[in-house]
């Protein structure tokens, strides 16, 4: 597996552990629909479905990880989230978050951006 793939998987594990420690229930990881993938789908307080995009980098030299969530990625996330809600017959608020992870030999930094973008 390429190094960037390994770093991405490690970032998703760090983000998942972070969510669990902060009272979230992780419902799914790497949920695919068409060409869209949601890194983590979680539930908070049994009333909010949280769609999480995880961005992991080994430094912020080229910019903060969260800056790499593009409008086309947002569109795909919304499409996949809509499918998840419909296929699981859910009736709850949906929130889109970004968890930015910087991880290298000396640094492990996590930033959680709640309501990072709106789907309309």
N, C-alpha and C positions, 0 to 999 in steps of 0.2 A: 504494500500500500504506500502511496506517495506520502511524503512528509506532511503536505498541507491537508491531506485527508485524515491522517492520524491526529493532527492538531485540531481539526474540526471536530472529530469524534471526542477528543479529550475535552474540548470546550463545551460540547453538549452534555457530557457527564458532569462537569463542574457546574453548569447551569442547572441541571436536573437536581443535583445534590443541594444546591443553593435554594431552589424552590421548595424542596421537601423540608429543609430546615426552617423555612419561613412560612410554614403553614399551608402550603399548596398541596393538592393531590395531583400527581402526574397521571393522566389518563392514557396518553399515547405519546410515542416518540417516532419520528420519521414517518409521519402519515403522508401518504402519496395520493394524489388525485390528478389524473391527466399528467401534465408536465409540472405540476406544483408539488412542493414538499413543505410540510410544516415540521419544524424541528421538534417542538414540544407542545403538546396540548395539555393544559392543566385546569384544575378547578380551584377556585378560592371561595371559602365560606359557603359552599354548596349553592351559590347564587350567580357566580360569574365564571364563564368559560374564558380562559386566558390562552390566546394563541401566541406562542413565543418564537421569535426568530433569534437564533443564536449566531453571533458573529465573533469569531475568534481570530486573533492575530498574535504574532510573537513580539510585536512592538507597535507603537503608534507613530512610527516614523513617516508613514505615508498617509496618516490621518487616523482618526478614531474609528474603531470597528463599526460603530453604529452608522457612520456616514456612508457605508457601502450597501445599505438597504435602498435599492433603487425603486422608482415608481413601478417598473414592470414587475419587480419582485413583490411589491405590495399588492398589485393586481392579482398575481398568482396565489398569494397567501389568502386573500379574501375569497377567491374562487374555491380553494381547498377547504377553508373554514366553513363556507356555506354548505359544501357537500357533507362535511363532518356533522354539522348541526342537523341537516335534513336526514341523513342516513341513520343518525342516532336518536331522532325524534326529540330533540332538546328544545326547551323553551326557557332560555336564560340569556342574560346580557353577555355579549361577546366583547372582549377587550384584546387589543393587539399590543404586545410588549416586545421590546428588544432587550436581550441580555448581551452585553459586550464583555468579552473576556480577553484580557491580555495575559499570555502565559509564555514564560521562557524559563531558563534555568534559575533566574534570580527574582522574577516577578510573577505574582498571580493576582491579578486585579479583576474584580467583577463589578460591573455597573448595570443596574436594572432600571430600564426606562419604561414605566407604566404608561399606558395610553400613548404609545410612541407615535401612532398615526391613526387616522380615522378612515373608515372604509367607504365613505361616501363624500 
